[in-house]
Amino acid sequence: MDPRLDDAAIARALESLPGWERRGDSITKTFTFPAFLMGIAFVARVAHVAEEANHHPDVDIRYTSVTCALSTHDAGGITMRDLALAQAIDSTAAERP
């Protein structure tokens, strides 16, 4: 199990993850797309990345907005796994469908 990060480490890491913010024991980011199906395609790409990492985000779909929330539940908070998956999700968002 990855160790839970302290507040200072989380704050430093978020400086290099534009748009991600801390909400309690999670980090979140909302992605907005021009059309509903583009958001759904993004979620499908995120699902593949998450499955490869064996670390799965909570995903909330609201029409053209998709919010991803990351937390390492067995560690009780935010770990390096969450930060790595946040970077991978950002890369996925930059891909063309």
C-alpha positions as CSV (number, residue, x, y, z in Angstrom):
1,M,0.0,0.0,0.0
2,D,1.2,3.5,-0.9
3,P,1.6,5.8,2.1
4,R,-0.8,8.7,2.5
5,L,0.8,12.1,1.6
6,D,1.0,14.9,4.1
7,D,-0.7,18.3,3.4
8,A,2.5,20.0,2.3
9,A,3.4,17.2,-0.2
10,I,-0.1,17.4,-1.7
11,A,0.0,21.2,-2.0
12,R,3.4,21.0,-3.8
13,A,2.2,18.3,-6.1
14,L,-1.0,20.2,-7.1
15,E,1.1,23.1,-8.2
16,S,2.2,21.0,-11.2
17,L,-1.3,19.6,-11.9
18,P,-3.3,22.6,-13.4
19,G,-7.0,22.5,-12.6
20,W,-6.7,19.8,-10.0
21,E,-7.8,20.8,-6.5
22,R,-8.0,19.2,-3.1
23,R,-11.4,18.3,-1.7
24,G,-10.9,16.7,1.7
25,D,-9.2,13.3,1.1
26,S,-9.5,13.5,-2.7
27,I,-8.2,15.5,-5.6
28,T,-10.7,16.5,-8.3
29,K,-10.8,18.1,-11.7
30,T,-13.7,18.9,-14.0
31,F,-13.2,18.5,-17.7
32,T,-15.6,20.2,-20.1
33,F,-16.2,19.1,-23.7
34,P,-18.1,20.7,-26.6
35,A,-20.5,17.7,-26.9
36,F,-21.8,15.0,-24.6
37,L,-20.4,12.1,-26.7
38,M,-16.9,13.7,-26.5
39,G,-17.1,13.5,-22.7
40,I,-18.3,9.9,-22.9
41,A,-15.3,9.0,-25.2
42,F,-13.0,10.7,-22.6
43,V,-14.5,8.6,-19.8
44,A,-13.8,5.4,-21.9
45,R,-10.2,6.5,-22.4
46,V,-9.8,7.2,-18.7
47,A,-11.3,3.8,-17.9
48,H,-8.5,2.1,-19.9
49,V,-5.8,4.1,-18.2
50,A,-7.3,3.4,-14.8
51,E,-7.6,-0.3,-15.5
52,E,-3.9,-0.4,-16.6
53,A,-2.9,1.4,-13.3
54,N,-5.3,-0.8,-11.2
55,H,-6.4,2.5,-9.7
56,H,-9.9,3.8,-10.4
57,P,-11.3,7.3,-10.2
58,D,-14.8,8.3,-9.1
59,V,-16.4,9.8,-12.2
60,D,-19.4,12.1,-12.4
61,I,-20.9,12.9,-15.8
62,R,-23.1,16.0,-16.1
63,Y,-23.9,16.6,-19.8
64,T,-20.7,18.0,-21.3
65,S,-18.8,18.1,-18.0
66,V,-16.9,15.2,-16.5
67,T,-15.5,15.4,-13.0
68,C,-12.8,12.9,-11.9
69,A,-12.1,12.4,-8.2
70,L,-9.0,10.5,-7.0
71,S,-8.3,9.0,-3.5
72,T,-6.5,5.9,-2.4
73,H,-9.2,4.4,-0.2
74,D,-7.1,1.7,1.5
75,A,-4.6,4.4,2.5
76,G,-7.3,6.7,3.7
77,G,-6.4,9.7,1.5
78,I,-4.2,11.0,-1.3
79,T,-1.1,9.1,-2.3
80,M,1.4,9.1,-5.2
81,R,-0.9,6.8,-7.1
82,D,-3.5,9.5,-7.2
83,L,-1.0,12.1,-8.5
84,A,0.3,9.7,-11.1
85,L,-3.3,8.9,-12.3
86,A,-4.1,12.6,-12.4
87,Q,-1.2,13.2,-14.8
88,A,-2.3,10.3,-16.9
89,I,-5.9,11.6,-17.0
90,D,-4.6,15.0,-18.1
91,S,-2.7,13.3,-20.9
92,T,-5.8,11.4,-21.9
93,A,-7.8,14.6,-22.0
94,A,-5.3,16.1,-24.5
95,E,-5.7,13.1,-26.9
96,R,-8.0,13.3,-29.8
97,P,-10.9,10.8,-29.7
